[in-house]
Amino acid sequence: MTDIAPAVVQPTSHLACAAPGCTNVPQVQWRRRPTDAEFADVLAAEQARRAEILALSDPDQPTPLFGPLPTQGDTVRAVYACGGHAIAATAGVLVHQPTCTAPDPAVLPACNCTPEPPPAPPASPSTGTVTLSTGWVVPAPTP
C-alpha cells in the first residue's frame, strides 16, 4: 500500500518578519493558536485531503479510515520575526493565543496575550533496575 502524504497548508506570503511593514529575513519563530478563519482553512484542507484519498481509493480494498479532524487545540501557526522584532525567549517557547499581536513594536519584547502554560514535564524515569533470569538488567517497572 502506498502512503499518501498529508496536505500541507502553505503560508499565504513569503516568510518575512511579521512586524507591520518589516520585510527583514526572520531569525526567530514562535507558535500561536490559529484564528477562527485560519482554522477554517486548516479544516478545509484536511477535508479536501480526505475527499481526494477517498476518490482515489481502490473500491476493491477496504475504505480508508481517518482519525478525528484536528481541533484548534491541536493546531498551531508559526510566527516569524527578525532579531529586532523578536519576543523574549521565555515567551517564545510558549504557545500564544490566536489574538496575540506579537511582534508588536509597542510592547516588545513582550506580547499582548497570556500564553498557554508549558506542558507538564515527563515523569522522571525509574532509577531502580531488575535482573532477569537471563542475566539482563532492565529498568524496574513503575508502580
TAGISUL-V79357 format. One record per residue. RES is the residue in one small letter. NEAR is the number of other ideal C-beta (glycine too) atoms within 10 Angstrom. Layout:
{{RES & NEAR} {RES & NEAR}}
//
This chain:
{{m & 6} {t & 4} {d & 5} {i & 12} {a & 6} {p & 11} {a & 16} {v & 7} {v & 15} {q & 7} {p & 10} {t & 7} {s & 6} {h & 6} {l & 11} {a & 15} {c & 22} {a & 19} {a & 20} {p & 10} {g & 6} {c & 15} {t & 9} {n & 14} {v & 10} {p & 18} {q & 13} {v & 16} {q & 13} {w & 26} {r & 17} {r & 23} {r & 21} {p & 18} {t & 14} {d & 8} {a & 8} {e & 17} {f & 17} {a & 11} {d & 13} {v & 19} {l & 16} {a & 12} {a & 16} {e & 17} {q & 13} {a & 11} {r & 16} {r & 15} {a & 10} {e & 12} {i & 15} {l & 11} {a & 7} {l & 10} {s & 13} {d & 9} {p & 5} {d & 5} {q & 8} {p & 7} {t & 10} {p & 13} {l & 5} {f & 12} {g & 5} {p & 6} {l & 11} {p & 14} {t & 10} {q & 15} {g & 9} {d & 10} {t & 16} {v & 15} {r & 18} {a & 12} {v & 20} {y & 20} {a & 23} {c & 18} {g & 11} {g & 13} {h & 22} {a & 22} {i & 23} {a & 13} {a & 10} {t & 10} {a & 17} {g & 19} {v & 11} {l & 18} {v & 17} {h & 24} {q & 16} {p & 15} {t & 10} {c & 21} {t & 16} {a & 27} {p & 24} {d & 16} {p & 12} {a & 7} {v & 12} {l & 16} {p & 14} {a & 13} {c & 23} {n & 13} {c & 17} {t & 10} {p & 21} {e & 15} {p & 8} {p & 9} {p & 8} {a & 6} {p & 6} {p & 6} {a & 7} {s & 7} {p & 8} {s & 12} {t & 7} {g & 9} {t & 10} {v & 11} {t & 9} {l & 8} {s & 5} {t & 6} {g & 6} {w & 9} {v & 8} {v & 10} {p & 11} {a & 10} {p & 8} {t & 9} {p & 4}}
//
